[in-house]
Amino acid sequence: MTIQDLRTAQSCTSGVVSHLNVLMQNFDIIRRATLCVALALCGSAAVADAQQRPAPLPRKYVGPPTVAEITAGDLMTRIYKFADDSMMGRASGTIYNDMGTAYIESEVRRLGLQPAGDNGTYFQKVPIYSRQLDSSSTITIEGTMFKAGVDFVTSPTDGFSRPIESAQVIFVGPWIDTTANIPADSVRGKVLIFTPGGLPPGADAGKFVSSNGFQKWTEMRDASASYFIVAGETLSPTLVRGAMTGSGPVLLQDTVAIRVNVTRAMAEALLGGPPSAWKNRMVGKTIAGSIRFIDTALPGRNVVAILPGSDPKLKGQYVAIGAHNDHIGFRTQGPLDHDSVKAYMQVVRPQGADSPNRPANAEEVARVRALVDSLRGINSPRVDSIYNGADDDASGSMTVLEIAEAFAKGSQKPKRSIIFVWHTGEERGLWGASYFTAHPPVPRDSIVGQLNMDMVGRGAASDVTGEDIEGKLLKGGEGYVQLIGSRRLSTEMGDLLESINKEKKFGLRFDYAMDANAHPQNIYCRSDHYEYAKFGIPITFITTGGHSDYHQVTDEPQYLEYPHMTVIAQFVYESALTIANLDHRLKVDKPKPDPKGSCIQ
C-alpha cells in the first residue's frame, strides 16, 4: 500500500493561506516509494501564530513488509502498528504493554537475533506487582496495639513485608527541612519520625521536595533505617483506600525502609507526649509488630536480543542500544476532544506535560478558539482517550528495531556484540532499565557503551523542545537533535559522535543545552540511560526533545517527522558500529557516579 497521493491537495476554507511543504527529500530511503507524501499545510493567521499544522499523514496506515535498509517507510510501518489505538497506551503492568513487547519479540525472532532474556527467551520478566496493605498488620507501642487502616497506613510503593522485633523511635523533624537531618550512619535499624511540611518561605515546593526531601529519603534509606513515619493529624480516606485496596503497579526491589503515615494520636504514643514536647533527635519509645503486604503479579517485561560480534576476542564485549517500550496508558476520566487538546497545548503549554499546568488567559483563549475553528475545516471532530505514545517512545523503540534489522540483514558485522534492550516501566521510574542493569544477562562490565533513544520522532521548527538553563525556550529545526550525557563519563564518546556526524555527512545539528549541569528539567536523570551511567558505562541519550503533544492524547503517528527520524536511525547505527569496531574500549575519563546515590545532573 502506498500513500503518495495522500493530502496533496487539501482544500482550505476562504481566507486560509496554503503552504506546500514536501515531506520527503531525495534520500535513498524512498526507493520503495511507500512514503512519498506531499503536505498541504493550511492555516489562518491563528494557525500560523500557534505554529500549528494539520496532520500530513493518515490516522491509520498498514505498511508493506520491512526491508534490510533503514528507511522512513519501515519506521512508518512499525510505529503505526506499535502506537495504534489497539495497544491502549502500552502502560507497564498491563496486558497492553505485553501486546507491545509481543510485537517486538516476534520481530527479533524473525530476524534471527540471539535471545538474551529468561530461560532462553527474548523476555526478561520485571517483578511488577499490584500491592495492598494487609489489614492484619499491627504496630505495638509498650503494650498498646495500633491497627493498619485505622491508626496507620503505608506507602505501598516502598519496602517488603517485615516484622519489627524491637526498634527505637527517633524524632527527626520536618520532612523536607534538611537542617534537621541526623547523621545517616546513626539510623541503622531505627524508626525515624517526621512531620509534614518544613518548606522555607517563598521556596518552590516542587523543586524543594524533589531535591532536598528526596535526598533525605534516599540517604536515610540507604543507611538502613527500618521505617519512616510521617505524623499527620488524621489519615485521609483517600490514603487509606489507596493502601488497603491496592496500589499498583509497583516494582518489587530491595528498598530497605518502609514509609508509614500515622495519626497524631499514634505519633504522640510513639514519642510519649504532645507535639509541643517534640524536639529534633529526640528518642521515643521502642516498638514491635509486623507490616505485611499482599502482592499480585502484573505483566511487565524487557525484550533483550543480541547480535553476536564477529571478532572472537571482542565478541564478549557489548554495545547496548535501547529504548523504552511502555507509555502511560489511557484516560480513565473519559475522552477529550482531540483537536481542542492539540490547539490548547500548542498555545498554552508548548512543552506538553513539561509546561506549567495553568489556565489560559483571555488572549490565549481567543487563539485556541480560532485554531480549533481552523482545524474543524480540515479534520472531522473526534474524541480521544488513548495516550498512543507515538513519539514517547514508539519512535525510539521502533528505531531500535529498525537498527536491529539493519544489523541482522546487512553485510557489516561489528567486531563487538550488539545487545538490543527494550525496557519496560521507564514512565514509572526507569523500572525496566534498573532491573536490567541489576540483573544483566551478560557481565555488566562487558557493556562498553549504551545509546538510548527516547522521543526521536519530532524536532520540527515549530516544536518547543525544552528550555535552556536560563529558561529560554528551545526550538527544533532542520537536523535538530539533542545529545544528553555524551561527555559526562567519556570525552571520547562525545567526540566520536561529533566526528561520525561530520564524516558521514548526516547534517545533524546537536543541541547540548538540556545537558547543562543543574538544569531544572533534569533530563539526564529521566530516561533509561542513567541506569547504565550510574555503573560507569558511557552513555549518550539521543532525543529530538519535547513538544506540545508530550504525554497527551495527541501524541499520534501522523505527527512524526519520519525522514528526520531515519537520519537519526542511520546515525545511531553508524555510531554503534564505530564503537563496536574500536580497537579499545571507550575511555572513561570522568568520575563515575555512586550507583546507590541519587542522580545529579
TIMARTI-499973 format. One line per 5 residues: number of its first residue (from 1); for each residue y negated, z, x negated of C-alpha. Coordinates in nm, 4 decimals. Layout:
NUM	Y Z X  ... .
***
This chain:
1	0.0000 0.0000 0.0000  -0.3447 -0.0920 -0.1345  -0.6830 0.0175 -0.0074  -0.9088 -0.2263 -0.1938  -1.0799 -0.3429 0.1228 .
6	-1.1455 0.0100 0.2496  -1.5049 0.1058 0.3266  -1.6500 -0.1993 0.1521  -1.8987 -0.2464 0.4306  -1.9675 0.0744 0.6176 .
11	-2.2194 0.0189 0.8956  -2.5105 0.2616 0.8889  -2.7483 0.3637 1.1635  -3.1023 0.2252 1.1681  -3.3328 0.3630 0.9037 .
16	-3.0436 0.4571 0.6718  -3.0651 0.3338 0.3156  -2.7417 0.1786 0.1918  -2.6322 0.2255 -0.1686  -2.3406 0.0278 -0.3101 .
21	-2.1508 0.2036 -0.5840  -1.8340 0.0537 -0.7305  -1.5953 0.3399 -0.7980  -1.3524 0.1705 -1.0274  -1.4706 0.0303 -1.3581 .
26	-1.2940 -0.2084 -1.5933  -1.0138 0.0258 -1.7022  -0.6570 -0.0885 -1.7503  -0.5840 0.1893 -1.5014  -0.6388 -0.0573 -1.2204 .
31	-0.3790 -0.3089 -1.3342  -0.1812 -0.2408 -1.0160  -0.4991 -0.2689 -0.8077  -0.3992 0.0211 -0.5908  -0.7341 0.1924 -0.6218 .
36	-0.9871 -0.0889 -0.6242  -1.2397 0.0531 -0.3795  -1.5995 -0.0427 -0.3135  -1.8017 0.2506 -0.1921  -2.0870 0.2212 0.0504 .
41	-2.2888 0.5366 0.0099  -2.5116 0.5721 0.3155  -2.7666 0.8335 0.3989  -3.1061 0.9235 0.5323  -3.3695 1.0985 0.3246 .
46	-3.1992 1.4232 0.4199  -2.8732 1.2903 0.2805  -3.0376 1.1985 -0.0480  -3.2177 1.5327 -0.0564  -2.8910 1.7218 -0.0253 .
51	-2.7211 1.4776 -0.2658  -2.4515 1.4182 -0.0051  -2.2317 1.1130 0.0130  -1.9648 1.0233 0.2653  -1.6006 1.0234 0.1680 .
56	-1.5363 0.6951 -0.0162  -1.1616 0.7183 0.0327  -0.9405 0.7758 0.3358  -0.8419 1.1216 0.4554  -0.4746 1.0224 0.4396 .
61	-0.3063 0.7995 0.1847  0.0513 0.7326 0.0735  0.0614 0.5518 -0.2583  0.3261 0.3463 -0.4364  0.5651 0.4908 -0.6963 .
66	0.4013 0.6153 -1.0141  0.4287 0.4350 -1.3469  0.4551 0.5336 -1.7135  0.0866 0.4842 -1.7896  -0.1777 0.7361 -1.6901 .
71	-0.3588 0.5686 -1.4006  -0.6056 0.6552 -1.1290  -0.3617 0.5126 -0.8763  -0.0936 0.7578 -0.9851  -0.3313 1.0524 -0.9690 .
76	-0.4393 0.9498 -0.6239  -0.0785 0.9146 -0.5055  0.0100 1.2591 -0.6382  -0.2979 1.4510 -0.5257  -0.2938 1.3156 -0.1719 .
81	0.0635 1.4424 -0.1460  0.0113 1.7778 -0.3184  -0.3123 1.8635 -0.1355  -0.2004 1.7351 0.2047  -0.2562 1.9484 0.5151 .
86	0.1211 1.9973 0.5363  0.1029 2.2166 0.2216  -0.1209 2.4583 0.4167  -0.3231 2.5545 0.1111  -0.0271 2.6471 -0.1172 .
91	-0.1115 3.0198 -0.1279  0.1071 3.2204 -0.3641  0.3560 3.4416 -0.1838  0.4101 3.1831 0.0923  0.6628 2.9110 0.1679 .
96	0.3782 2.6611 0.1343  0.3440 2.7410 -0.2344  0.7180 2.6812 -0.2623  0.6677 2.3422 -0.0979  0.4193 2.2510 -0.3667 .
101	0.6394 2.3700 -0.6522  0.9378 2.1878 -0.4995  0.7450 1.8615 -0.5327  0.6608 1.9318 -0.8968  1.0223 2.0276 -0.9691 .
106	1.1542 1.7076 -0.8125  0.9227 1.5034 -1.0331  1.0023 1.6706 -1.3669  1.3714 1.6484 -1.2829  1.3294 1.2764 -1.2088 .
111	1.1517 1.2333 -1.5406  1.4423 1.3925 -1.7259  1.2442 1.6725 -1.8834  1.4363 1.9743 -2.0078  1.4415 2.2698 -1.7639 .
116	1.2949 2.5914 -1.9065  1.2996 2.8234 -1.6074  1.5554 3.0806 -1.4985  1.9288 3.0127 -1.5303  1.8964 2.6506 -1.6371 .
121	1.6484 2.5582 -1.3606  1.2868 2.4475 -1.3741  1.1724 2.7551 -1.1792  1.0653 3.0851 -1.3282  1.0646 3.3440 -1.0486 .
126	0.7497 3.5570 -1.0488  0.8009 3.9021 -0.8888  0.5656 3.8790 -0.5920  0.6156 4.1211 -0.3062  0.4665 4.2465 0.0156 .
131	0.4194 4.6204 -0.0223  0.3607 4.9114 0.2110  0.3344 5.2826 0.1551  0.6436 5.4742 0.2623  0.5342 5.7205 0.5319 .
136	0.7716 5.9832 0.3893  0.5593 6.0119 0.0730  0.4098 6.3581 0.0154  0.1987 6.5493 -0.2348  0.2301 6.9269 -0.2585 .
141	-0.0514 7.1489 -0.3884  0.0563 7.5077 -0.4527  0.2971 7.5109 -0.1597  0.0802 7.3139 0.0843  0.2211 6.9704 0.1700 .
146	-0.0045 6.6688 0.2313  0.1300 6.3569 0.4035  0.0881 5.9849 0.3487  -0.1189 5.8130 0.6145  -0.2725 6.1441 0.7230 .
151	-0.4133 6.3075 0.4121  -0.3884 6.0248 0.1609  -0.3083 5.6569 0.1163  -0.2534 5.4470 -0.1927  -0.3720 5.1095 -0.3052 .
156	-0.0552 4.9024 -0.2544  -0.1541 4.6701 -0.5393  -0.1121 4.9416 -0.8019  0.1916 5.1002 -0.9610  0.5507 5.1661 -0.8673 .
161	0.7213 5.4391 -0.6676  0.7022 5.7534 -0.8758  0.7905 6.1198 -0.8405  0.5419 6.3830 -0.9581  0.7248 6.6794 -1.1025 .
166	0.4211 6.8685 -1.2285  0.0845 6.7155 -1.3122  -0.2519 6.8716 -1.3870  -0.5624 6.7612 -1.1987  -0.8890 6.6830 -1.3838 .
171	-1.2188 6.6002 -1.2130  -1.3866 6.3090 -1.3939  -1.6942 6.2359 -1.1810  -1.8400 5.9333 -1.0000  -1.6078 5.6328 -1.0095 .
176	-1.8452 5.3937 -1.1852  -2.0534 5.6403 -1.3841  -1.9252 5.5760 -1.7354  -2.1264 5.8686 -1.8711  -1.8661 6.0901 -1.7028 .
181	-1.5784 5.9363 -1.8960  -1.3379 6.1638 -2.0721  -1.1572 6.0529 -2.3879  -0.8803 5.8106 -2.2968  -0.6370 5.9809 -2.5310 .
186	-0.6652 6.3057 -2.3341  -0.5482 6.1764 -1.9954  -0.1795 6.1034 -2.0567  0.0241 6.2418 -1.7682  -0.2831 6.3778 -1.5896 .
191	-0.4118 6.3200 -1.2354  -0.7753 6.2080 -1.2509  -1.0097 6.2648 -0.9565  -1.3170 6.0521 -0.8969  -1.5786 6.0480 -0.6259 .
196	-1.7077 5.7208 -0.4808  -2.0462 5.5930 -0.5907  -2.2386 5.6746 -0.9037  -2.4324 5.3476 -0.9073  -2.7576 5.3745 -1.1063 .
201	-3.0787 5.2981 -0.9101  -3.1517 4.9260 -0.8996  -2.8186 4.8242 -1.0549  -2.6374 4.5125 -0.9359  -2.3364 4.6632 -0.7573 .
206	-2.1056 4.3660 -0.8094  -2.1723 4.3296 -1.1820  -2.1736 4.7045 -1.2463  -1.8453 4.7678 -1.0703  -1.6714 4.4685 -1.2282 .
211	-1.7704 4.5694 -1.5804  -1.8117 4.9453 -1.6085  -1.5886 5.0528 -1.3216  -1.3089 4.8177 -1.4128  -1.3362 4.9137 -1.7781 .
216	-1.2954 5.2801 -1.6859  -0.9922 5.1957 -1.4726  -0.8203 4.9920 -1.7439  -0.8961 5.2351 -2.0254  -0.7570 5.5306 -1.8331 .
221	-0.4614 5.3303 -1.7004  -0.3651 5.2057 -2.0439  -0.3853 5.5622 -2.1753  -0.1052 5.6506 -1.9306  -0.2843 5.8567 -1.6716 .
226	-0.0396 5.9236 -1.3878  -0.2701 5.8866 -1.0895  -0.6278 5.8085 -0.9999  -0.7528 5.9941 -0.6942  -1.0692 5.8839 -0.5178 .
231	-1.2064 6.1587 -0.2971  -1.3918 6.0425 0.0139  -1.4848 6.2171 0.3372  -1.2100 6.0670 0.5538  -0.9540 5.7896 0.5489 .
236	-1.0738 5.4853 0.7412  -0.8320 5.3371 0.9972  -0.8509 5.0051 0.8126  -0.7493 5.1684 0.4856  -0.4584 5.3498 0.6477 .
241	-0.3406 5.0428 0.8371  -0.3514 4.8269 0.5240  -0.1459 5.0746 0.3221  0.1090 5.1651 0.5900  0.1746 4.8247 0.7477 .
246	0.1981 4.6178 0.4330  -0.0402 4.4626 0.1864  0.0576 4.1517 0.0067  0.1284 3.9571 -0.1805  0.1228 4.1864 -0.4815 .
251	0.2663 4.1355 -0.8272  0.5098 4.3989 -0.9479  0.4151 4.4766 -1.3041  0.4146 4.7703 -1.5401  0.0987 4.9311 -1.4099 .
256	0.1077 5.2961 -1.5083  -0.1477 5.4649 -1.2857  -0.1449 5.4676 -0.9058  -0.4773 5.4881 -0.7236  -0.4798 5.7298 -0.4307 .
261	-0.7500 5.7778 -0.1678  -0.7591 6.1298 -0.0242  -0.9569 6.3138 0.2410  -1.2284 6.5573 0.1458  -1.0078 6.8452 0.2601 .
266	-0.7293 6.7378 0.0264  -0.9760 6.6901 -0.2595  -1.1032 7.0457 -0.2092  -0.7451 7.1714 -0.2215  -0.6866 6.9783 -0.5428 .
271	-0.9952 7.1252 -0.7101  -0.9920 7.4668 -0.5453  -1.3372 7.4567 -0.3941  -1.6141 7.2534 -0.2255  -1.7913 6.9584 -0.3919 .
276	-2.0825 7.1789 -0.4935  -1.8462 7.3538 -0.7355  -1.7028 7.0371 -0.8908  -1.8104 6.9745 -1.2499  -1.7203 6.6931 -1.4881 .
281	-1.3959 6.7552 -1.6778  -1.3165 7.0478 -1.4516  -0.9452 7.1373 -1.4458  -0.7958 7.1672 -1.0984  -0.4586 7.2537 -0.9505 .
286	-0.1119 7.1411 -1.0530  0.0559 6.9089 -0.8046  0.4067 6.7838 -0.7265  0.5515 6.5291 -0.4850  0.6620 6.1702 -0.4570 .
291	0.4837 5.8474 -0.3705  0.7133 5.5669 -0.2622  0.6599 5.2062 -0.1619  0.8640 4.9650 0.0474  0.8673 4.6250 -0.1217 .
296	0.9746 4.2957 0.0354  1.0197 3.9929 -0.1905  0.7923 3.6941 -0.1292  0.8041 3.3370 -0.2630  0.6438 3.2829 -0.5999 .
301	0.7467 3.0735 -0.8977  0.6208 2.8917 -1.2020  0.7563 2.5467 -1.2829  0.8438 2.5059 -1.6520  0.9682 2.1918 -1.8274 .
306	0.9980 2.0867 -2.1909  0.9749 1.7560 -2.3738  1.1726 1.8239 -2.6961  0.9965 1.7367 -3.0203  1.1192 1.4554 -3.2421 .
311	1.0937 1.6410 -3.5749  1.3928 1.8695 -3.6420  1.1719 2.1041 -3.8469  0.8873 2.1247 -3.5962  1.0579 2.0933 -3.2568 .
316	1.0893 2.4725 -3.2415  0.7104 2.4913 -3.2044  0.5348 2.4066 -2.8783  0.2091 2.2723 -2.7444  0.1606 2.4116 -2.3943 .
321	-0.0121 2.2120 -2.1219  -0.0765 2.3966 -1.7976  -0.2488 2.4249 -1.4624  -0.2060 2.6445 -1.1551  -0.0018 2.5280 -0.8588 .
326	-0.1465 2.7649 -0.5952  -0.4599 2.7706 -0.3838  -0.5925 3.0111 -0.1182  -0.4083 2.9046 0.1968  -0.5776 2.8619 0.5328 .
331	-0.8299 3.0356 0.7547  -0.6728 3.2948 0.9823  -1.0070 3.3447 1.1602  -0.9921 2.9989 1.3150  -1.1115 2.6482 1.2279 .
336	-1.4611 2.5301 1.1334  -1.6403 2.2016 1.1840  -1.5688 2.0115 0.8618  -1.8948 1.8174 0.8327  -2.1029 2.1227 0.9189 .
341	-1.9383 2.3187 0.6383  -1.9913 2.0334 0.3946  -2.3568 1.9967 0.4847  -2.4265 2.3702 0.4789  -2.2624 2.4242 0.1412 .
346	-2.4421 2.1255 -0.0117  -2.7801 2.2598 0.0926  -2.7421 2.6391 0.0826  -2.4506 2.7135 -0.1515  -2.4238 2.4241 -0.4004 .
351	-2.1665 2.6116 -0.6129  -1.9438 2.6819 -0.3137  -1.7900 3.0281 -0.3277  -1.9680 3.0943 -0.6587  -2.3080 3.0693 -0.4866 .
356	-2.4502 3.3795 -0.3175  -2.3324 3.4081 0.0420  -2.6676 3.4108 0.2156  -2.8176 3.2755 0.5371  -3.0156 2.9526 0.5304 .
361	-3.3926 2.9635 0.5625  -3.5787 2.7526 0.8196  -3.6350 2.4588 0.5870  -3.2686 2.4577 0.4845  -3.1552 2.4736 0.8459 .
366	-3.3532 2.1583 0.9161  -3.1981 1.9822 0.6181  -2.8472 2.0874 0.7197  -2.9005 1.9611 1.0746  -3.0337 1.6265 0.9515 .
371	-2.7410 1.5924 0.7158  -2.4860 1.6715 0.9863  -2.6515 1.4153 1.2146  -2.6246 1.1550 0.9394  -2.2588 1.2380 0.8792 .
376	-2.1917 1.2060 1.2507  -2.2849 0.8387 1.2137  -2.0056 0.7993 0.9590  -1.7289 1.0455 1.0466  -1.5598 1.1452 1.3668 .
381	-1.6028 1.5179 1.4392  -1.3064 1.7302 1.3360  -1.2256 2.0946 1.2950  -1.0643 2.2212 0.9769  -0.8909 2.5426 0.8786 .
386	-0.6899 2.4461 0.5671  -0.8094 2.5082 0.2143  -0.6440 2.1994 0.0670  -0.7419 2.2766 -0.2915  -0.7597 1.9114 -0.3938 .
391	-0.9782 1.9878 -0.6933  -0.8675 2.3523 -0.7215  -0.6143 2.2892 -0.8556  -0.4217 1.9867 -0.7318  -0.6375 1.7916 -0.9757 .
396	-0.5178 1.9995 -1.2711  -0.1557 2.0285 -1.1567  -0.1174 1.6592 -1.0882  -0.2954 1.5663 -1.4102  -0.0400 1.7760 -1.5992 .
401	0.2358 1.5935 -1.4084  0.0827 1.2565 -1.4911  0.0646 1.3520 -1.8604  0.4272 1.4694 -1.8437  0.5322 1.1299 -1.7095 .
406	0.3384 0.9521 -1.9845  0.5190 1.1571 -2.2494  0.8599 1.1257 -2.0834  0.8417 0.7482 -2.0326  0.6168 0.6500 -2.3218 .
411	0.7068 0.5326 -2.6698  0.5116 0.8015 -2.8557  0.7350 1.1014 -2.9229  0.5491 1.4058 -3.0583  0.6910 1.5967 -3.3544 .
416	0.6487 1.9353 -3.1889  0.7819 2.0025 -2.8411  0.5549 1.9977 -2.5364  0.6021 2.2711 -2.2781  0.4546 2.1988 -1.9353 .
421	0.3815 2.5019 -1.7170  0.2578 2.5040 -1.3585  0.1578 2.8665 -1.2960  0.1545 3.0341 -0.9559  -0.0823 3.3104 -0.8479 .
426	-0.3885 3.2106 -1.0504  -0.6028 3.2671 -0.7450  -0.4642 3.6209 -0.7075  -0.5392 3.7237 -1.0653  -0.3605 3.4945 -1.3136 .
431	-0.0231 3.6270 -1.1973  0.1981 3.3369 -1.2993  0.0369 3.2917 -1.6404  0.0511 3.6651 -1.7049  0.4193 3.6737 -1.6161 .
436	0.4962 3.3615 -1.8192  0.3373 3.4919 -2.1385  0.5024 3.8321 -2.0875  0.8432 3.6668 -2.0312  0.8233 3.3308 -2.2104 .
441	1.1351 3.1094 -2.2209  1.0505 3.0243 -2.5828  0.9287 3.2669 -2.8508  0.5660 3.3388 -2.7709  0.4540 3.2955 -3.1311 .
446	0.6132 2.9490 -3.1342  0.3386 2.8251 -2.8967  0.0771 2.6761 -3.1309  -0.1860 2.5988 -2.8680  -0.2484 2.5729 -2.4942 .
451	-0.4525 2.3203 -2.2970  -0.5394 2.4413 -1.9467  -0.6769 2.2239 -1.6680  -0.8306 2.3800 -1.3610  -1.0583 2.1662 -1.1442 .
456	-1.0836 1.8366 -1.3328  -1.1479 1.6153 -1.0301  -1.5239 1.6284 -0.9840  -1.8260 1.6406 -1.2149  -2.0393 1.3775 -1.0426 .
461	-2.4150 1.3758 -1.0983  -2.4536 1.5273 -0.7507  -2.2268 1.8254 -0.8298  -2.3741 2.1589 -0.9341  -2.1139 2.2519 -1.1918 .
466	-2.2343 2.6031 -1.2745  -2.5284 2.7759 -1.4406  -2.6339 2.8251 -1.7985  -2.6727 3.1784 -1.9257  -3.0385 3.1770 -1.8171 .
471	-2.9426 3.0900 -1.4591  -3.0475 2.7243 -1.4668  -2.8206 2.5030 -1.2551  -2.5977 2.2612 -1.4425  -2.5252 1.9122 -1.3124 .
476	-2.2429 1.6678 -1.3743  -2.2795 1.3005 -1.4544  -2.1129 1.0206 -1.6471  -1.8361 1.1523 -1.8708  -1.9050 1.5142 -1.7781 .
481	-1.6518 1.7785 -1.8880  -1.6850 2.1491 -1.9603  -1.4876 2.2895 -2.2533  -1.4334 2.6646 -2.2484  -1.2893 2.8670 -2.5368 .
486	-1.2146 2.5734 -2.7660  -1.3503 2.7568 -3.0717  -1.3035 3.1198 -2.9641  -0.9840 3.1562 -3.1664  -0.9589 2.8353 -3.3661 .
491	-1.2579 2.6420 -3.5000  -1.0134 2.3691 -3.5925  -0.9096 2.3202 -3.2301  -1.2675 2.2709 -3.1131  -1.3473 2.0321 -3.3964 .
496	-1.0257 1.8393 -3.3323  -1.1095 1.7801 -2.9649  -1.4558 1.6563 -3.0560  -1.3130 1.4109 -3.3093  -1.0469 1.2823 -3.0657 .
501	-1.3111 1.2092 -2.8035  -1.5180 1.0207 -3.0607  -1.2402 0.8328 -3.2386  -1.0625 0.7269 -2.9190  -1.3948 0.6326 -2.7571 .
506	-1.3294 0.8274 -2.4366  -1.7014 0.8706 -2.3813  -1.6681 1.2247 -2.2521  -1.9790 1.4431 -2.2603  -1.8790 1.8007 -2.3388 .
511	-2.0829 2.0805 -2.1839  -2.0371 2.4203 -2.3540  -2.2979 2.6092 -2.1502  -2.0398 2.8028 -1.9466  -1.8704 2.9168 -2.2690 .
516	-2.1667 3.1289 -2.3784  -2.0922 3.4872 -2.4725  -2.1662 3.7344 -2.1903  -2.2082 3.4522 -1.9378  -2.2251 3.6245 -1.5959 .
521	-1.9831 3.3792 -1.4337  -1.7185 3.4836 -1.6877  -1.5275 3.1542 -1.6704  -1.3362 3.2221 -1.9929  -1.1597 3.5106 -1.8192 .
526	-1.0997 3.3406 -1.4841  -0.8177 3.0937 -1.5401  -0.4669 3.0842 -1.6841  -0.5611 3.0033 -2.0435  -0.6726 3.3610 -2.1097 .
531	-0.3194 3.4919 -2.0655  -0.2321 3.2818 -2.3721  -0.5516 3.3564 -2.5636  -0.5012 3.7322 -2.5360  -0.1924 3.6896 -2.7566 .
536	-0.3864 3.4947 -3.0179  -0.2760 3.1472 -2.9058  -0.5612 2.8931 -2.9489  -0.6642 2.7559 -2.6099  -0.9046 2.5129 -2.4515 .
541	-0.9942 2.5260 -2.0845  -1.0833 2.1760 -1.9626  -1.2728 2.1532 -1.6323  -1.5353 1.9447 -1.4585  -1.6804 2.2682 -1.3241 .
546	-1.7846 2.3864 -0.9842  -1.9282 2.2128 -0.6797  -2.0204 2.2851 -0.3195  -1.6603 2.2426 -0.1969  -1.5248 2.5156 -0.4265 .
551	-1.2954 2.7428 -0.2200  -1.3993 2.5704 0.1027  -1.2022 2.3757 0.3630  -1.3865 2.0669 0.2388  -1.2021 2.0535 -0.0963 .
556	-1.0005 1.7453 0.0037  -0.8544 1.4480 -0.1893  -1.1017 1.1887 -0.0650  -1.3889 1.3550 -0.2502  -1.2388 1.3401 -0.6007 .
561	-1.3501 1.1190 -0.8897  -1.0198 0.9514 -0.9800  -1.1443 0.7191 -1.2593  -1.3116 1.0116 -1.4363  -1.0014 1.2277 -1.3908 .
566	-0.7961 0.9500 -1.5505  -1.0081 0.9548 -1.8645  -0.9714 1.3335 -1.8835  -0.5930 1.2985 -1.8495  -0.5841 1.0424 -2.1298 .
571	-0.7994 1.2698 -2.3449  -0.5695 1.5688 -2.2877  -0.2647 1.3530 -2.3595  -0.4110 1.2398 -2.6921  -0.5212 1.5952 -2.7745 .
576	-0.1741 1.7362 -2.7124  -0.0161 1.4539 -2.9121  -0.2504 1.5109 -3.2057  -0.1902 1.8880 -3.2109  0.1847 1.8306 -3.1829 .
581	0.1818 1.5920 -3.4803  -0.0276 1.8034 -3.7198  0.1422 1.8895 -4.0470  0.0364 2.2512 -3.9906  -0.0233 2.4904 -3.7036 .
586	-0.3744 2.5124 -3.5664  -0.5598 2.7586 -3.7870  -0.6620 3.0804 -3.6124  -0.9802 3.1863 -3.7914  -1.1395 3.4090 -3.5265 .
591	-1.0498 3.7671 -3.4299  -0.7659 3.7951 -3.1820  -0.8289 3.9961 -2.8639  -0.6419 4.3112 -2.7726  -0.3620 4.1855 -2.5435 .
596	-0.3769 4.5135 -2.3485  -0.7554 4.5211 -2.3219  -0.9940 4.3675 -2.0744  -1.1045 4.0085 -2.1199  -1.4537 3.9819 -2.2631 .
601	-1.6454 3.6557 -2.2669 .
***
